[in-house]
Amino acid sequence: MASRRDFMVRAAALTASSLIVGTTAGIARAGQPEKKLGFALCGLGELSTSQIAPALQETRNCRLAGVITGSPDKARLWRAKYGIPERNVYSYDTMHGLADNADIDVVYVVTPNALHADHTIAAAKAGKHVFCEKPMEVSVERCQQMIDACKAADRMLGIAYRCQFDLYHRQCMRIARSKELGELRLVEASFGFVIGDPRQWRLRRALAGGGALMDVGIYALQASRYLTGEEPSLVSATTTRTDPVKFAEVEESMVWHMKFPGGALANCTTSYNASGLGRVRVDAQRGWFELEPAFNYTGMRGRRSDGKTIAFPPANHFVAELDDFAQCILEKKATRVPGEEGLRDVRIMMALYEAARTGRTIALV
């Protein structure tokens, strides 16, 4: 016989699923799609290899149709592993050829941050929809160029904010937005890890645009925004480098503070040199709720001050976001993570860097 906890987990999962129009649960009710959209992965690094490509094998609306890479060796390995035809393999310099390939519908950009605009614009000009990893780019201007290119080509642009498709985060959004525990007062969010190889692109400003904030701090920023449902009006920030050699070009850690128009405050932390950071806690008028770990691919746990359940069966975030984006294309409806959403985060991060550099509180209008 199922335990009371098992019953509550299943019931909570069904409740939260109703919040997620267009995710895998919603697609299952709609039946098999007429067509699986062909995705080409642009950039074959660790994320593509370990997370995105395997997820594409589990999706209902997507299939891995091609790759775009600067490495012939990687191209050969991926062709052999996934049965990708040679005609669907491109280099960064031959992306214009995508225009003649009807087998590929979407380009998923997974290259270093400062290359996102170039690859997005090339894909859009070739007539392909674009799904792009976060952060969207390294400046507001380049984000806008991406948006403009996709609009000019009448192609959809989405940003890969996987937590917006996760049941735990969706449930926290519901609690926060419905004011179930009263008005939000304080959001605390953190994400960080100890970064390894000092030669990697994430530590090069020209490719990354910044350090821990751009890479994992953006999760804390996103959570603060989608939990409050508002954009911050004031921001302040402080950065630090305890290893000036390894972190010569980018910040090692940052703490920042945000004020929202409705009165809520957010305190956030990110680091490339601290382990165990990965939490969201919201304090409201009549109680609190939290996720810890909050941003991992698996193993998330939730708690509420009133003892109610925040627990769901394991689910693949990448499968959910990919299927949702494909469904938006197939049904010609707007994605909840458009380019404008990515631009908003980049605008705030640029203000945070200015605040840290000048020591001033920055007003956002």
C-alpha positions, 0 to 999 in steps of 0.5 A: 500500500502506498504511504501517505507521503507517496500519495502527497508527492503524487498529488503535489506533482499533479497540482504543480503540473497544472502550472506548466502549460507546454511541458512534457506533462501537457504534451502527453495529454495532447498526443504524439506530435505530427513532427519532431523538430530537428535540433542542431547543437552549436557547440559540443562541450560538456553541457551538450555532451552530458546533458543536452544530447542525452535529453534530446533522446528522451523528448517527445517533440525533438530529435538530434538532427545535426551538429555545429562544431569547430572540431572535426574530431568531435564531429566524427565522434558525434556522427558515429554515436548518434547516427548524424548524416554528414550533410548535417554537420557544420562548422561555425564558418559554414552555418549559412549552409543551414538555409538549404537543410530542411532537416534542421529546424532549430539551432541550440547555441551552447558556445561561450557567452560572447559567441552567442550573438554571432551564432544566433544571428547566423542561425536566424539568417539561415531561417532557423529558430534559436534556443540559446544557453544563458547568459544570453550574451555579454552586453545589452546591445548584443542581446538586442541584436539577437532579438532583432535578427530573429524577429527579422527572420520571423524565427523564435528565440528562446533562452535556456532557463531550465529552472522555469520548467522545473516542478519545484521552482514552479511550485515556489512561484505559485506559493509566492505569486498567490501570496499563500503565506502573505506578502513576500519580504525577503528572498535569499538566493545563492549558487556557486562552486569551486571552479577547476582548470584555470585555462578554461574559457569561463575565466577569460573575460573576452569569452565569458563577459564576467565570472561567477555572476554570469555563469551561476549567479544568474540562477539566483538573479532569475529566482529573485525575479520570477519569485517576486514577479517584479523587476528590481528598482535598486541594486548594489554589489560587492566582488572579491578575488582571493586568488588574483592569478586564477581570477585575474580577468573575472570576479571570483565571488559577488554578493548583491542586494536588490530592492523590488517595487513591491517592497521585497528585498533580495540578498544573493551570493555567487562564487567560483571558489566556495562549495555548498552554495545552492539555496533559495529561501523566501520569507513572507508575512506568515511563514517561509519556504525554501529549496536546498539544493535549489539549482542542481540537475537532480536531488532538489529538496523543498521545505515550508514553515507550515510543514506542507509538502514541496516534493516531486518525482525526478524529472529532466529539466532539459527534456522539459524546456526542449519539449516546451520550446518545440511545442511553442514552435509547432503551435505558433505560440509565445515561449515563456523564456523569450530573448527579452527575458534574457536581455532583462537579466543581462541588463541587471547584471551589467548594473551589478557590475557597475555597482561593484565597480563604483561602490554606488547603488544603481537605480534601474528604470 
